[in-house]
Amino acid sequence: MKIEEVGENIVKLNENEAKSLLMIIYTVIDAAIYGNDMEGKYKEILLELINIYGNLPKK
């Protein structure tokens, strides 16, 4: 998914969807910072965030 498409999808989110997405992102980042055994996990977590954006509903 191109970054332009992601931006377009983010702009189309309603307030509840945006809050939910923000909470998911916060949880993933929190796990990256405070999780155990993070050696080599940063790339995996970044890819997870990209997948979250890639799975945004298209409106």
DOROMAR-191449 format. One record per residue: residue number from 1; z, x, y of N, C-alpha, C in turn. Coordinates in pm, 1 decimal, always signed. Each point is the difference from the previous one (the first is absolute). Layout:
BEGIN
@nr: NUM n.z: Z n.x: X n.y: Y ca.z: Z ca.x: X ca.y: Y c.z: Z c.x: X c.y: Y;
...
***
This chain:
BEGIN
@nr: 1 n.z: +0.0 n.x: +84.5 n.y: -117.0 ca.z: +0.0 ca.x: -84.5 ca.y: +117.0 c.z: +0.0 c.x: +89.3 c.y: +123.7;
@nr: 2 n.z: -85.4 n.x: -31.8 n.y: +94.3 ca.z: -8.1 ca.x: +77.3 ca.y: +122.6 c.z: +114.7 c.x: -36.5 c.y: +92.3;
@nr: 3 n.z: +42.6 n.x: +97.4 n.y: +79.1 ca.z: +113.0 ca.x: -20.8 ca.y: +89.9 c.z: -29.7 c.x: -110.4 c.y: +102.1;
@nr: 4 n.z: -125.1 n.x: -16.4 n.y: +37.8 ca.z: -35.7 ca.x: -106.0 ca.y: +93.9 c.z: +28.9 c.x: -137.7 c.y: -59.4;
@nr: 5 n.z: -31.0 n.x: -16.2 n.y: -127.8 ca.z: +25.0 ca.x: -127.0 ca.y: -68.1 c.z: +149.7 c.x: -27.6 c.y: -8.0;
@nr: 6 n.z: +77.0 n.x: +104.0 n.y: -25.1 ca.z: +144.9 ca.x: -15.8 ca.y: -5.8 c.z: +52.2 c.x: -47.9 c.y: +134.5;
@nr: 7 n.z: -45.5 n.x: +62.1 n.y: +107.1 ca.z: +42.3 ca.x: -41.0 ca.y: +134.5 c.z: -35.9 c.x: -144.0 c.y: +29.5;
@nr: 8 n.z: -117.7 n.x: -40.6 n.y: -39.7 ca.z: -42.6 ca.x: -138.3 ca.y: +21.3 c.z: +91.0 c.x: -96.8 c.y: -75.8;
@nr: 9 n.z: +35.1 n.x: +35.9 n.y: -122.7 ca.z: +87.2 ca.x: -86.8 ca.y: -79.8 c.z: +140.4 c.x: -6.9 c.y: +58.1;
@nr: 10 n.z: +50.5 n.x: +111.2 n.y: +51.3 ca.z: +134.4 ca.x: +0.9 ca.y: +58.7 c.z: +6.3 c.x: -90.7 c.y: +121.5;
@nr: 11 n.z: -100.9 n.x: +4.8 n.y: +83.2 ca.z: -2.8 ca.x: -82.5 ca.y: +121.6 c.z: +2.6 c.x: -148.7 c.y: -34.1;
@nr: 12 n.z: -53.6 n.x: -36.8 n.y: -114.1 ca.z: -9.5 ca.x: -140.5 ca.y: -38.8 c.z: +126.1 c.x: -55.4 c.y: -65.9;
@nr: 13 n.z: +99.8 n.x: +86.2 n.y: -24.3 ca.z: +122.4 ca.x: -46.9 ca.y: -63.8 c.z: +79.0 c.x: -90.5 c.y: +94.2;
@nr: 14 n.z: +63.4 n.x: -103.1 n.y: -58.0 ca.z: +91.3 ca.x: -79.6 ca.y: +81.6 c.z: +134.8 c.x: +71.2 c.y: +3.2;
@nr: 15 n.z: +94.1 n.x: -53.0 n.y: +75.6 ca.z: +127.6 ca.x: +68.4 ca.y: +19.0 c.z: +76.1 c.x: +20.3 c.y: -131.4;
@nr: 16 n.z: +4.4 n.x: -100.8 n.y: -85.0 ca.z: +71.2 ca.x: +12.8 ca.y: -127.1 c.z: -65.1 c.x: +102.3 c.y: -91.8;
@nr: 17 n.z: -132.4 n.x: +1.2 n.y: -3.9 ca.z: -70.3 ca.x: +98.9 ca.y: -81.3 c.z: +26.1 c.x: +141.7 c.y: +52.1;
@nr: 18 n.z: -2.7 n.x: +14.7 n.y: +131.7 ca.z: +24.0 ca.x: +131.2 ca.y: +59.5 c.z: +142.2 c.x: +48.4 c.y: -28.5;
@nr: 19 n.z: +97.4 n.x: -89.5 n.y: +9.2 ca.z: +138.7 ca.x: +37.4 ca.y: -30.4 c.z: +14.1 c.x: +39.8 c.y: -146.1;
@nr: 20 n.z: -64.4 n.x: -72.8 n.y: -88.5 ca.z: +6.4 ca.x: +32.6 ca.y: -142.1 c.z: -62.0 c.x: +136.1 c.y: -27.6;
@nr: 21 n.z: -114.5 n.x: +25.7 n.y: +59.7 ca.z: -67.3 ca.x: +128.3 ca.y: -17.3 c.z: +86.3 c.x: +113.1 c.y: +55.0;
@nr: 22 n.z: +60.4 n.x: -21.7 n.y: +114.1 ca.z: +86.1 ca.x: +101.6 ca.y: +59.2 c.z: +118.9 c.x: +30.2 c.y: -91.1;
@nr: 23 n.z: +57.3 n.x: -102.0 n.y: -61.5 ca.z: +113.1 ca.x: +20.1 ca.y: -90.2 c.z: -42.5 c.x: +78.3 c.y: -124.4;
@nr: 24 n.z: -118.2 n.x: -27.8 n.y: -51.8 ca.z: -52.0 ca.x: +74.3 ca.y: -114.5 c.z: -18.7 c.x: +146.8 c.y: +37.3;
@nr: 25 n.z: -59.8 n.x: +23.8 n.y: +115.6 ca.z: -22.8 ca.x: +137.5 ca.y: +45.9 c.z: +132.8 c.x: +71.6 c.y: +19.0;
@nr: 26 n.z: +96.3 n.x: -67.2 n.y: +61.4 ca.z: +132.1 ca.x: +59.3 ca.y: +20.2 c.z: +62.1 c.x: +38.7 c.y: -134.3;
@nr: 27 n.z: -10.0 n.x: -87.4 n.y: -98.4 ca.z: +57.8 ca.x: +26.5 ca.y: -131.3 c.z: -64.2 c.x: +121.7 c.y: -65.4;
@nr: 28 n.z: -130.3 n.x: +11.3 n.y: +10.9 ca.z: -71.1 ca.x: +113.7 ca.y: -59.1 c.z: +40.3 c.x: +129.5 c.y: +70.3;
@nr: 29 n.z: +8.1 n.x: -2.8 n.y: +132.5 ca.z: +38.8 ca.x: +119.5 ca.y: +75.0 c.z: +144.7 c.x: +37.0 c.y: -30.1;
@nr: 30 n.z: +87.5 n.x: -99.3 n.y: -7.0 ca.z: +140.3 ca.x: +24.6 ca.y: -33.1 c.z: +12.2 c.x: +67.0 c.y: -136.4;
@nr: 31 n.z: -77.4 n.x: -47.9 n.y: -95.9 ca.z: +1.7 ca.x: +59.9 ca.y: -133.3 c.z: -50.0 c.x: +144.4 c.y: +5.1;
@nr: 32 n.z: -98.5 n.x: +25.8 n.y: +84.8 ca.z: -53.0 ca.x: +135.7 ca.y: +12.0 c.z: +103.5 c.x: +94.1 c.y: +59.8;
@nr: 33 n.z: +74.2 n.x: -48.5 n.y: +97.5 ca.z: +96.4 ca.x: +85.6 ca.y: +68.4 c.z: +127.2 c.x: +19.1 c.y: -81.3;
@nr: 34 n.z: +52.2 n.x: -108.1 n.y: -54.9 ca.z: +131.5 ca.x: +4.2 ca.y: -62.2 c.z: -1.8 c.x: -5.9 c.y: -151.9;
@nr: 35 n.z: -118.4 n.x: -13.5 n.y: -58.0 ca.z: -8.3 ca.x: -7.9 ca.y: -145.1 c.z: +30.7 c.x: +133.1 c.y: -66.3;
@nr: 36 n.z: +31.5 n.x: -4.9 n.y: -124.6 ca.z: +28.8 ca.x: +121.6 ca.y: -77.3 c.z: -129.2 c.x: +57.2 c.y: -56.2;
@nr: 37 n.z: +1.0 n.x: +129.4 n.y: -23.6 ca.z: -111.3 ca.x: +68.2 ca.y: -66.0 c.z: -132.4 c.x: -24.2 c.y: +72.1;
@nr: 38 n.z: -2.9 n.x: +31.9 n.y: +128.8 ca.z: -118.2 ca.x: -28.1 ca.y: +80.7 c.z: -105.3 c.x: +110.2 c.y: -6.6;
@nr: 39 n.z: +26.0 n.x: +103.7 n.y: -75.5 ca.z: -96.4 ca.x: +108.9 ca.y: -10.0 c.z: -135.2 c.x: -53.6 c.y: -47.5;
@nr: 40 n.z: -102.4 n.x: +13.7 n.y: +81.6 ca.z: -133.2 ca.x: -44.0 ca.y: -38.2 c.z: -23.0 c.x: -149.9 c.y: +11.8;
@nr: 41 n.z: +95.0 n.x: -74.0 n.y: +51.8 ca.z: -13.0 ca.x: -146.2 ca.y: +6.9 c.z: -62.1 c.x: -46.5 c.y: +131.6;
@nr: 42 n.z: -6.6 n.x: +86.6 n.y: +100.3 ca.z: -47.5 ca.x: -43.0 ca.y: +131.0 c.z: -144.1 c.x: -50.9 c.y: -4.6;
@nr: 43 n.z: -86.3 n.x: +70.2 n.y: -71.4 ca.z: -138.6 ca.x: -44.6 ca.y: -11.8 c.z: -6.1 c.x: -136.0 c.y: -67.7;
@nr: 44 n.z: +78.1 n.x: -17.3 n.y: -105.0 ca.z: +3.8 ca.x: -127.8 ca.y: -71.2 c.z: +44.5 c.x: -113.3 c.y: +92.7;
@nr: 45 n.z: +98.7 n.x: +26.6 n.y: +83.1 ca.z: +51.0 ca.x: -101.8 ca.y: +91.8 c.z: -102.9 c.x: -31.5 c.y: +108.6;
@nr: 46 n.z: -67.5 n.x: +101.3 n.y: +51.5 ca.z: -105.1 ca.x: -25.2 ca.y: +98.6 c.z: -112.5 c.x: -83.4 c.y: -60.3;
@nr: 47 n.z: -35.2 n.x: +29.5 n.y: -122.9 ca.z: -103.8 ca.x: -80.3 ca.y: -66.9 c.z: +46.9 c.x: -143.4 c.y: -20.2;
@nr: 48 n.z: +128.5 n.x: -17.9 n.y: -27.8 ca.z: +54.4 ca.x: -134.7 ca.y: -13.5 c.z: -11.9 c.x: -76.8 c.y: +131.5;
@nr: 49 n.z: +29.8 n.x: +67.8 n.y: +110.6 ca.z: -14.7 ca.x: -65.8 ca.y: +130.8 c.z: -145.6 c.x: -36.6 c.y: +27.6;
@nr: 50 n.z: -90.5 n.x: +88.9 n.y: -33.0 ca.z: -141.9 ca.x: -30.5 ca.y: +18.1 c.z: -38.9 c.x: -121.2 c.y: -83.2;
@nr: 51 n.z: +50.3 n.x: -9.3 n.y: -122.1 ca.z: -29.6 ca.x: -114.7 ca.y: -85.0 c.z: +57.2 c.x: -129.0 c.y: +57.0;
@nr: 52 n.z: +117.9 n.x: +8.3 n.y: +61.5 ca.z: +57.4 ca.x: -118.9 ca.y: +63.9 c.z: -95.3 c.x: -51.1 c.y: +106.9;
@nr: 53 n.z: -48.0 n.x: +90.0 n.y: +84.8 ca.z: -94.3 ca.x: -40.9 ca.y: +103.4 c.z: -130.6 c.x: -50.8 c.y: -60.4;
@nr: 54 n.z: -43.2 n.x: +62.6 n.y: -106.2 ca.z: -124.3 ca.x: -41.2 ca.y: -64.4 c.z: +8.3 c.x: -138.2 c.y: -62.7;
@nr: 55 n.z: +120.7 n.x: -43.5 n.y: -31.3 ca.z: +17.3 ca.x: -130.1 ca.y: -63.3 c.z: +36.9 c.x: -111.6 c.y: +98.3;
@nr: 56 n.z: -11.2 n.x: +29.2 n.y: +128.2 ca.z: +26.5 ca.x: -105.5 ca.y: +98.7 c.z: -100.0 c.x: -112.5 c.y: -19.2;
@nr: 57 n.z: +44.4 n.x: -122.6 n.y: +19.1 ca.z: -94.0 ca.x: -112.0 ca.y: -14.4 c.z: -107.9 c.x: +6.7 c.y: +108.5;
@nr: 58 n.z: -117.6 n.x: -29.4 n.y: -39.4 ca.z: -111.1 ca.x: -2.4 ca.y: +96.2 c.z: -8.9 c.x: -140.9 c.y: +56.4;
@nr: 59 n.z: +2.2 n.x: -10.8 n.y: +131.1 ca.z: -3.5 ca.x: -131.2 ca.y: +64.8 c.z: -127.3 c.x: -18.0 c.y: +76.8;
***
